[in-house]
Amino acid sequence: MNRKLNTAVYCLAYSLIFTAGNLTAGDTLIMKGNKTFTGTFQTFKTDKIYFLPANGGKIMREQRLYVESLTIDPPSKVLVTPKGKKKIEDMKLTKYSKSNFIFDKNGEEISIPGAQISSIEMGLDFGRAAGGAGDQQDGSDAENKPLKINLNDLSAFVKENGSTPEQIKVFEQYKTARVTYDTFLDTSSAMVKSMDKTTGTAREDFLNKLRKRKNDEQPILGKLKKAEQELLASFPEIKVAK
């Protein structure tokens, strides 16, 4: 492999390793007794925290009083229902600590005792790992996020690597799946911003459309993950840090 190609492989591999490391951070659940789990927070209801572990297995249903802390990374939009009150939509959940759920509301920290909350439902954060509190699925979905591969670096790598026609086909399939997914997320994000400027029936209409899009996201993401796996299999020179 010549020096120019070595450089292309190194740059692309570095890009993959860097972004993969960021994506696998996830949420962290610490039980009393210091047993720690990484994965994805699902919901909070009937005074239980539902959590999907990243290392496999079914969704955990842990009594809040047995939980030491919960960290949401990145903080996620949620629908909060305080006991005896209406749902609150405009907050992000950041953590649970010292018997309180901590939220961010427009840059202001809001603390609500867990005993005063009826439920916390995941909001419309597109791109966050999926999985409902009633699902009986394995933990693989907790890492079901696409790698943020730089398409320009990848294109240069494929061109300079003397790729075979089959490798080029795999690359084109990945590029198509990636652009489709990125465009879907951009459109969804724009709709969320538009919704935030509306009220009443117009807002409800946006919410209904966005909930449908959240379901539509999964098959699009599935195609991207499949194309991603085929890409890494076709170019074994690329190493991704776990």
N, C-alpha and C positions, 0 to 999 in steps of 0.2 A: 504494500500500500504506500503510495507516495506521500510526500510531506503535506501537500495541499489537501489530499483526501483525509489524512490523519487529523488535520485541523478541523475539517468539516464534521468528522465523526465525533471528535472531542467536544466541539461547540454544541452539537445537537444532543449528545448524551448529557452534557452539563445542564442544558435547558430542561431536559426531562427529569433529571435527578432533583433539580432545584424545585420545580413545580410539584412534583410528586410528593416531596417531603411536606410542602405546605398543605396539600390536600388531605393528608392522612392524619392531621392533628385531631379533628373531631371533638365530640363532647366527652366530658369526664365525670363519672359517677363514683363517689367515694362513700362506702358504707361505714357505719360505726364499727370500729375495730380495724379501720384502715384498709379494708379490701377494696381495690380500685378496679374500675372497668372503663374502657374507652369504647365509644360507639356513637349512637345517635339517640338523643332524647325524642320521645314520641308524643307523649301527652301526660297530663296530670288530671286525675279524676278519682272520686271516692277516696280521697286522701292517699292515693297511691301514685308513685312516679313510674311511668312506663318507659323502658329503656332497651334499645336494641344493641347488644354487644357486637363489637367489630370482629371478634374471634370466633363467631359462629354460635348457633344455639337460638332458642326461642326468645321472644321478648320477655324481659324481666318486669315483674310487677312488684315494686318494693314499697312497703308502708313508709310514709314520709318520716315518721318518728325514728325509723331505723337508718335514715340517710344522713350522713355527715355533711356532704356538700354535693352540688351539681354545678358544673361549669359548661356553658354553651359557647362553642367555638365554631363558627362565628356566631354572635348574638342573632337570634331569629325573631322575626315578626310572629306574634301570637295573638290569639283571641282569649282574653281573660274574663272569667265570670266570677266576680266576688259574690259571696253568699248573700242572697236577697237583693242583688242589684243587677243592672243591665250589663251586657258584655262590653268590654273595652277593647277597641281594635288598634289604637294608634300607639302601641308599645312594643318594645323588643325585650325578650327574656335574655338576661345575661348570666344569672346564676341563682342557686339556692344555697343559702348559708345561714347558720344560726337560727334555724326555724323560719326564715323569711325568704320569699322569692324576691329577687332584685330585677328591676326592669329599667330600661332606658326609654324616656319619653321626650323626644326632641332635645336630647343632650342632657336632660335632667334625670338624676337617679331617683327611682321610686321604689320603696320597700313596702311589701305587703306580707303580713304574717300568713304562713301556709294554712293555718287554721281558719282564716277568713276567706279562703278561695275555694270555690266550688269546683272549677275546672280551668285548665289551661290547654287550649287547642293550638296546634301549629297553624300559622297563617299562610299567606301566599308567597313564600320565599322560593322562587323558582331557582332550580339548580342545586337545592339542598337535597341530600339523600332522602329517599321516600320510605314509606312504611307506616301503616296505620296501627293503632294500638290493638286492634283485633286480629291482625294478621298472624298466621303461624308460618313464618318464613325463617330462613337461616340468616346468619349475620352478614352474609356477603353484601346485602343491600346497603349496609352502613358505609361501605367504601365504594358505593356505586356512583362515583363521580368521574367525569372525564379528566384525563391529563391535559394540562394546558400547554400542549406542544406548539411551539412557534412555527407556523406554517411556512414562513419565509425560510427559516433555517432548514426545515424539513425538505422543502422543494430543492434547495441548493444541494442538500445531502443526496437526494435521490438522483439529481442530475450528474453530480460529480462522482457518484459511486459506480458508474457504469452499470446501472440497474438493468435487470432482465425485463422483458415485456410483462411477465407475470408480476414482478415486483412493482413495476410502474402502474399496473392495473390495480393492485392492492392500495398503492398510494392514492390514486385517483378516487377510489371508493371511500378511503378514509377522509380525503379532503371534502368530498361531497357531503358525507355524513356530518363532518365537523361544521361546515358552513351552515347546513340545515339546522343543526342544534343551536349554534350561536345566534342565528337569525331569529329562531323561535324565542330564545331567552330575551333578546333585545326587544322584540315586539311585546312580550309579556311585561317586561320592565316598564316600557312606555305606557302600557295600559294601566299598570299600577299607579304610575305618576298621574295619569289623567283621572283615575278614580279618586285619588286623594284630593282633587280639586272640586269634587262633586258632592252632592248630598241627596237625601231622599230616594226617590224611585230610580233616578239616574245612577246613583251609587250602587243600589241593589242590582241593577242590570249589569254593571261592570263586575260586581262580585260573582254573579252567576256565570258570566262568561269566563272569568278568571279561574273559577273552580273547575270548570270543564277543561280549560287549558292545562291546569295542573295535572289532570288525569291524562291528557293527550301528551304530556311531556315524556312519560315513561317509555312508550314504544320508540319515540325518537331518540331518547337517550340509550335505549337498548341497542339500536342499530349502530350508534356511535361506539359503544363499548365493544361490540362485536368487530367492527372495522378496526378499532384500536388494537385489539388482541391479534388480529390477522396482520396488522402492520408490524407489530413487535416480533411476531413469529417470522415474518418475511425478511426482516433486517436484524439478525441476531447480534450485529455489532452494537446496537443500541442497548444500553443497560439502564434500567430504571431502579432507583433506590426504593426500598420498601420502608 
